[in-house]
Amino acid sequence: MDHPINGELVPQGGGDSIPLTRSPLVLGRRDTCDIALQFPNISGKHCELIFKEGLWILHDLDSTNGVFVNDARLDTGAKRVVHNGDVLAIATRSFVIQYNETGRASDLDDAGDDMATALSMPLLEKANLLHPPKHARQQPREDPDDPTLSPSE
């Protein structure tokens, strides 16, 4: 069964291009990955490429050594639309993605929502530092036997 080719990953520094023939495509060190990259610094399941509404979306699968787009690291577990000509670095291996973009990033539902949510969230909230720890928020209990406390009437 023939799958339409929706682009390719061109390795930097030489080597055969990797056709992007279906979606999703899992990239990683395991033999069971759609695109097996047999290098020790690549996680078993490192990242995946998802083709949606005419665009490729790169999703970091909690990789150890990270995924980069044009030298900017994706947050662990994050998704990002990748455009024709972007350089994807998977650990220390770099690829240029080449494909015909037929969609607009603003038309994407879930990837756009994830990015909009991440961008609209205050940095302290994203780092889970917005609220003080629970023990710091507890009000001190009044001791009924303490003579310095005045009775409330």
C-alpha positions in Angstrom: 0.0 0.0 0.0 1.4 3.4 -1.0 1.4 6.2 1.4 1.6 9.8 0.1 4.9 11.4 0.9 4.3 14.5 3.0 7.9 15.7 3.0 11.2 14.5 4.2 13.9 14.9 6.9 17.2 15.7 5.3 20.2 14.9 7.6 22.7 17.6 8.0 26.2 16.5 7.2 25.1 13.9 4.6 23.1 10.7 4.5 19.8 9.5 2.9 16.7 11.6 3.4 13.9 10.1 5.5 10.5 10.2 3.8 7.6 11.4 5.9 5.0 8.9 4.7 2.3 8.8 7.5 1.2 10.4 10.7 2.1 10.1 13.5 5.8 9.1 13.1 7.6 8.2 16.3 11.4 8.8 16.3 13.7 7.1 18.7 16.3 4.5 19.5 13.9 1.6 19.7 13.6 -0.8 16.8 9.8 -0.4 17.1 9.9 3.3 16.3 8.7 4.4 12.9 12.1 6.2 12.4 14.8 4.3 14.3 17.8 6.4 15.1 20.3 4.0 16.7 22.4 6.4 18.7 23.0 6.2 22.5 22.1 9.8 23.2 18.6 9.4 21.6 15.8 8.2 23.9 13.9 5.0 23.2 10.9 7.1 22.1 12.4 10.6 21.7 9.8 12.6 19.7 7.0 12.3 17.2 6.0 14.1 14.1 2.2 14.6 13.5 0.8 15.8 10.2 -2.3 17.8 10.8 -4.2 20.2 8.6 -1.3 20.6 6.2 1.4 21.2 8.8 3.9 19.0 10.7 3.9 19.3 14.4 6.9 18.2 16.5 6.1 16.7 19.9 8.8 16.0 22.5 8.1 12.6 24.2 9.8 13.5 27.5 13.2 12.9 25.9 16.4 13.0 28.0 18.5 15.1 25.6 15.8 17.2 24.2 14.4 18.3 20.9 15.4 21.6 19.3 13.8 23.6 16.4 16.2 26.2 15.0 18.4 26.0 18.1 15.4 26.6 20.5 14.7 23.8 22.8 11.2 22.5 23.2 9.9 22.1 26.7 9.6 18.4 27.7 6.4 17.1 26.4 5.7 20.3 24.3 4.4 20.5 20.8 5.4 23.0 18.1 4.5 23.5 14.5 7.6 23.1 12.3 7.8 24.9 9.0 9.5 24.0 5.7 13.2 24.6 6.1 13.3 24.4 9.9 16.3 22.6 11.4 15.2 19.9 13.9 17.9 18.7 16.3 17.2 15.4 18.0 19.8 15.1 20.7 22.9 15.8 18.6 21.5 14.8 15.2 20.2 17.6 13.0 17.7 17.4 10.1 16.1 19.9 7.8 12.4 19.3 7.4 11.2 19.9 3.8 7.6 19.8 2.8 4.9 21.8 1.1 2.9 23.6 3.8 -0.8 23.6 2.9 -2.2 24.8 6.2 -1.9 27.7 8.6 -0.7 27.4 12.2 -3.6 29.6 13.3 -6.1 27.0 12.0 -4.8 24.2 14.2 -7.0 23.3 17.2 -5.0 21.3 19.8 -1.4 22.5 18.9 -2.6 26.1 18.7 -4.4 25.8 22.0 -1.4 24.3 23.7 0.8 27.1 22.5 -1.7 29.8 23.3 -2.2 28.4 26.8 1.5 28.2 27.4 2.1 31.8 26.1 -0.8 33.2 28.1 0.1 31.6 31.4 2.2 33.7 33.8 5.7 32.3 34.0 5.5 31.9 37.8 2.3 29.8 37.4 3.9 27.7 34.7 6.8 27.0 37.1 4.2 26.2 39.8 5.6 29.1 42.0 2.5 31.4 41.9 1.1 30.2 45.2 3.1 29.7 48.4 3.4 26.2 49.7 0.4 24.9 51.5 2.1 24.9 54.9 3.0 28.6 54.5 -0.6 29.6 53.8 -2.1 28.0 56.9 -3.4 30.5 59.5 -2.1 30.0 63.0 -4.7 28.4 65.3 -5.8 30.4 68.3 -4.9 28.8 71.7 -7.9 29.3 74.1 -5.5 29.0 77.1 -3.2 31.8 75.8 -3.8 34.9 78.2 -2.4 37.3 75.6 -5.4 36.7 73.3 -8.4 38.9 74.0 -11.8 37.2 73.9 -13.9 38.2 70.9 -17.2 39.7 71.8 
